Amino acid sequence: MDTSRLVDLPRLDLRGFTSPVQLLPRLSEELGIEVWAKRDDLGSVGLAGNKVRKLEMELAHAKALGATHIVTEGSRLSNATRAAAAAAAAIGMKCTLVLCHDEPREPVGNLLLDALFGADLRLVGDVSWVELAHVTDGAVTELEAAGERVYRLPIGCATGRGATSFARAYIEADEQIRAQGSRFQTIVHASSAGSTHAGLALGRAVSHADTRIIGVIVAGEVYDDVPAGYLRLANEAAALIAPHIAVTASDLELTEAYLGEGYGKPADGVDEAIDLMARLEGIVVDPVYTAKAAAALIDMARKNAIDGPILFWHTGGYHAIFDPTYTQQIWSNLPRLRDIRL
Ligand SMILES: Cc1ncc(COP(=O)(O)O)c(C=O)c1O
């Protein structure tokens, strides 16, 4: 794939390596279809994940503008806030995080990491995503009035600039799998604020490919109009790196069928996805994000509803399984674990 027609934007290197694309042979055998994984859960700053790619673009821009303080928001379970805190630490910027959701009122999971990476935390209780954005805007105004040079990152690091990283990531993964003698027909990934999906859709458009890309929604109501929000991100990204491309609504494929009871809440297939990925491949997926995407992949593969080879884009966040709520849930829901005497 010739990327020379893409505009090169400034990027900070927060990863230091190219995440591998690996065949998952035992899962492939189990499902009767070739399954590969793009391991964005590995390596890079602050326990990795898809947000780091976007932060590489966003923080390069923030620095160029002379900002010294990152402000963003998310839930206490957010990987984006954790990655922002880690990246800010690594490049010597200040970071303020505005965090919602009441439970658990304990320093667990990403909340512990947010604090550990030195972010200033503002916990605002159980408010909607829209309210959270308002509170965060207020924090920006207050910090600027106090003389801080602030760069505001929207929830999930969802910007067109961030999404450009996933257009390039699509091309990267495509080249990696071709070098191993295969080609993916379908990509499945967890989706919430949308810049991963938007970027991948742009990468496919730039590549003139017909890969099916399925965004498995893990958080409802992130935007008033979710597809419109995603489309805006895709076209903002296109305007930055590939102005000759227009992404249209038909380029996006999102499913809410695996959201279950909601963000961070149980859904059918999640336990089995955690079980199969761990037992067959030694890969950890978490109940908030990637297990819902893996559950979708498994279900659709069994129903012959997707073509292979399939690329499971592992977007990170596996450490959520050490959050006591989820540890307990996994332990008691998987029969092979719950019978172990401790
Ligand atoms: C592990 C993980 N997967 C997927 C997503 C969704 O990414 P996006 O915000 O680009 O839709 C997130 C972020 O919310 C995440 O933390």
The ligand as an SDF file (V2000), in Angstrom:
LIG
                    3D

 16 16  0  0  0  0  0  0  0  0999 V2000
  -10.1910   -1.0840   25.3190 C   0  0  0  0  0  0  0  0  0  0  0  0
  -10.9990   -0.1660   24.4750 C   0  0  0  0  0  0  0  0  0  0  0  0
  -11.5060   -0.6410   23.3340 N   0  0  0  0  0  0  0  0  0  0  0  0
  -12.2560    0.1350   22.5260 C   0  0  0  0  0  0  0  0  0  0  0  0
  -12.5480    1.4360   22.8640 C   0  0  0  0  0  0  0  0  0  0  0  0
  -13.3890    2.2370   21.9330 C   0  0  0  0  0  0  0  0  0  0  0  0
  -12.6050    3.0900   21.1560 O   0  0  0  0  0  0  0  0  0  0  0  0
  -13.2500    4.3500   20.4410 P   0  0  0  0  0  0  0  0  0  0  0  0
  -13.4340    5.4010   21.4910 O   0  0  0  0  0  0  0  0  0  0  0  0
  -12.2720    4.7470   19.4270 O   0  0  0  0  0  0  0  0  0  0  0  0
  -14.5600    3.9460   19.8800 O   0  0  0  0  0  0  0  0  0  0  0  0
  -12.0310    1.9720   24.0380 C   0  0  0  0  0  0  0  0  0  0  0  0
  -12.3160    3.3420   24.4640 C   0  0  0  0  0  0  0  0  0  0  0  0
  -13.3290    3.7030   24.9190 O   0  0  0  0  0  0  0  0  0  0  0  0
  -11.2280    1.1570   24.8540 C   0  0  0  0  0  0  0  0  0  0  0  0
  -10.7110    1.6220   25.9950 O   0  0  0  0  0  0  0  0  0  0  0  0
  1  2  1  0
  2  3  1  0
  2 15  2  0
  3  4  2  0
  4  5  1  0
  5  6  1  0
  5 12  2  0
  6  7  1  0
  7  8  1  0
  8  9  2  0
  8 10  1  0
  8 11  1  0
 12 13  1  0
 12 15  1  0
 13 14  2  0
 15 16  1  0
M  END
$$$$
